[in-house]
Amino acid sequence: MPIEIQNVNKRFGEFQALSNVNLTIPDGELVALLGPSGSGKTTLLRIIAGLETPDEGKVNFINTNKEVSQIRNGEVGFVFQHYALFRHMTIFENISFGLDVRPKKYKPKKEEIKDKVHKLLKLVQLESFYNRYPHELSGGQRQRVALARALAIEPKFLLLDEPFGALDAKVRKELRTWLRRLHDEIHITSVFVTHDQEEALEVSDSIVILKSGQIEQMGSPDEVYNKPKTPFVFHFLGDVNLFHGRIEEGKAKIGALDVDSPEHQHIKDSQAVAYVRPYDVEITRDKDQGIAADIQYIHSTGRTVRVELKRLDTGTLIESVLEPETYRLQNLLPGETVYLRIKKAKVYVEDFSI
């Protein structure tokens, strides 16, 4: 079922956590709330969950004709960052807890609970761990138990607050792949908070990017990454180089380079900033139509080679990312003067604060 957030505002003392937030979360989608610390993403999730009350506005669960304050009896499943498992209970007992504490008239029969828990243990790939205790599991396994517990009550909506934030990088990557596959199986409307851009891009159907309590952009991972509406979104979603110049008749003049900017054809003359991903900075030894730069540092990560350069005209540091084969063929050396070209850029007519 879709979730509709209408004109939501929230303050904590003098701090404006959310400002006039409007958002519809489509039925069955996995939506990421992404933003830096203090952007309002966790506050918004807690308002959706009913754990916080907005100062203004409301959250509606469409097709239930209910506001968030009316959602009860396990219709929302919540997964916390730090698992929140009961240490004195077995894994089986943790997962069954939400069913065991239901009022008698809503409580399933003992055999039904047992059957449901074992199905969930299979779903989260922990069938043989049912009689263990949380301290006997790894962090990744405990987080899967927390997710199974949230699903046991058969919620209509699933909310996750930085579910993998407490895990190391390898386990986090494995779990987000698993979560994506799990969501494709159960198709429950889900919202998760993360500050990890790569996680949001890999896992979600849609991403909502927040800045200072307001929605900066929302769309599919492809839309927000490849068509950022603002410099903040471009910068926030990955490494970026800034090239300052001017717009003249639909082209951005960046040093000796002309960068196409058709969306600015109506602008005759204005300051501009080209935002360029490191892998879109080409290194050449050809002086023609290039920006001169000295190679400062070269580092191979195995999969790519990162080259740090210093522009001779402005002293600005620029980063280029090359394929290992390209680097091998070019035989670049620290201290060498080379020339930079821009393969692809997003040009903005103002350097907005990021």
Stockholm file with secondary structure:
# STOCKHOLM 1.0

chainA/1-354         MPIEIQNVNKRFGEFQALSNVNLTIPDGELVALLGPSGSGKTTLLRIIAGLETPDEGKVNFINTNKEVSQIRNGEVGFVFQHYALFRHMTIFENISFGLDVRPKKYKPKKEEIKDKVHKLLKLVQLESFYNRYPHELSGGQRQRVALARALAIEPKFLLLDEPFGALDAKVRKELRTWLRRLHDEIHITSVFVTHDQEEALEVSDSIVILKSGQIEQMGSPDEVYNKPKTPFVFHFLGDVNLFHGRIEEGKAKIGALDVDSPEHQHIKDSQAVAYVRPYDVEITRDKDQGIAADIQYIHSTGRTVRVELKRLDTGTLIESVLEPETYRLQNLLPGETVYLRIKKAKVYVEDFSI
#=GR chainA/1-354 SS CCEEEEEEEEEETTEEEEEEEEEEECTTCEEEEECSTTSSHHHHHHHHHTSSCCSEEEEEETTTTEEGGGCCTTCEEEECTTCCCCTTSCHHHHHHHHHHTSCTTTCCCHHHHHHHHHHHHHHTTCGGGTTSCGGGSCHHHHHHHHHHHHHHTCCSEEEEESTTTTSCHHHHHHHHHHHHHHHHHHCCEEEEEESCHHHHHHHCSEEEEEETTEEEEEECHHHHHHSCSSHHHHHHTSCCEEEEEEEETTEEEETTEEEECGGGTTCSEEEEEEEECGGGEEEESCCTTCEEEEEEEEEECSSCEEEEEEETTTCCEEEEEECHHHHHHHTCCTTCEEEEEESCCEEESSCCCC
#=GC SS_cons         CCEEEEEEEEEETTEEEEEEEEEEECTTCEEEEECSTTSSHHHHHHHHHTSSCCSEEEEEETTTTEEGGGCCTTCEEEECTTCCCCTTSCHHHHHHHHHHTSCTTTCCCHHHHHHHHHHHHHHTTCGGGTTSCGGGSCHHHHHHHHHHHHHHTCCSEEEEESTTTTSCHHHHHHHHHHHHHHHHHHCCEEEEEESCHHHHHHHCSEEEEEETTEEEEEECHHHHHHSCSSHHHHHHTSCCEEEEEEEETTEEEETTEEEECGGGTTCSEEEEEEEECGGGEEEESCCTTCEEEEEEEEEECSSCEEEEEEETTTCCEEEEEECHHHHHHHTCCTTCEEEEEESCCEEESSCCCC
//
